[in-house]
Amino acid sequence: MSTRLIKPFEAAEADLNDVWGLDAVGARSSAFTGAGVTVAVLDTGIDADHAAFKNVDIEQRDFSGDGDGDRQGHGTHCAGTIFGRDVDGVRIGVATGVKRALIGKVLGDKGGGDTQMLVEGIQWAVSSGANIVSMSLGFDFPGMVDDWIKDSWPPALATSNALEAYRVNLRVFDAVMDLTKARGGLGGGALVVAASGNESLRGTHPEWRIAASLPAAAQDVISVAAVARSGGLLRVADFSNSMAVASGPGVGIVSARSGGGLAALSGTSMACPHVAGLAALWWEAIRKDSRTPTPTNVSAKLISSARRDVFGNDGIEVDVGQGLAIAP
């Protein structure tokens, strides 16, 4: 089955000095930087020459067949939010102390891939020592149904085939996560963080939500919803899929642009790397507390510390999960 980018939206008239997400999650005030933590980003690759990644030991592996590097730009932006260094005096990264990054190119230059690429990418990241794996990608099953209907398939047949594809892929990702969890029981393994998806249409109708897509919906994955500023509070973004575990800033997010400089984008793709970066901070915090960090106890910290008070009356669990993930 095919995977694709959870395609972000261009942020109109963005202030490239306004990196509000870092303040919302408490990254600037945290005593932790992600030092000693290895992060994997499975995406469209990375612009390794960008100033945001100076002094980061980057190991690239191409699973797409298009070669290393990021001609699409998505992976560079996501990596910048996780561990990017300051660019022209602007801080963009949550975990600026991360010094080793594994970049798996599981989506080609046009933003597409398949299940095998992604599974191989996860296995490579875990076997290479990743502590955190970030994935801002997904399977567009509603889009799959639409495509088949446009090809003159009966709606019932298109829906049935899409459900079967979902069932098969869910089993695959659950099996992969079982292996990752087993490693974690030995003091290893990786915490997997994934974007919930951008298919919801709350702007059209408040109840037009789409549930989190795969791989975010697989067991033991930290699925991430996107939130936006709303006055002095936060609210779920109109496009953000429901049934996530936690949420992160996802509207007007400033990060690294492939080719140099900064760009602002919106999407659950932008919320996911905030939470991946926070997971790196919690990994370091647990280690400094003389305990062994594992996917289980880092996940527990992310969930138990998540804030609900920043949402007012709009912070319903189906939309924002356990709340806004925050730094230790």
Beta strands, then each sheet from edge to edge (+ up, - down):
strand 1: 2-5
strand 2: 9-10
strand 3: 38-43
strand 4: 57-62
strand 5: 100-105
strand 6: 112-114
strand 7: 132-135
strand 8: 137-138
strand 9: 191-195
strand 10: 222-230
strand 11: 233-236
strand 12: 246-249
strand 13: 253-256
strand 14: 262-266
sheet 1: 6+ 1- 8+
sheet 2: 2+ 14- 13+
sheet 3: 4+ 5+ 3+ 7+ 9+ 10+ 11-
sheet 4: 4+ 5+ 3+ 7+ 9+ 10+ 12+
end
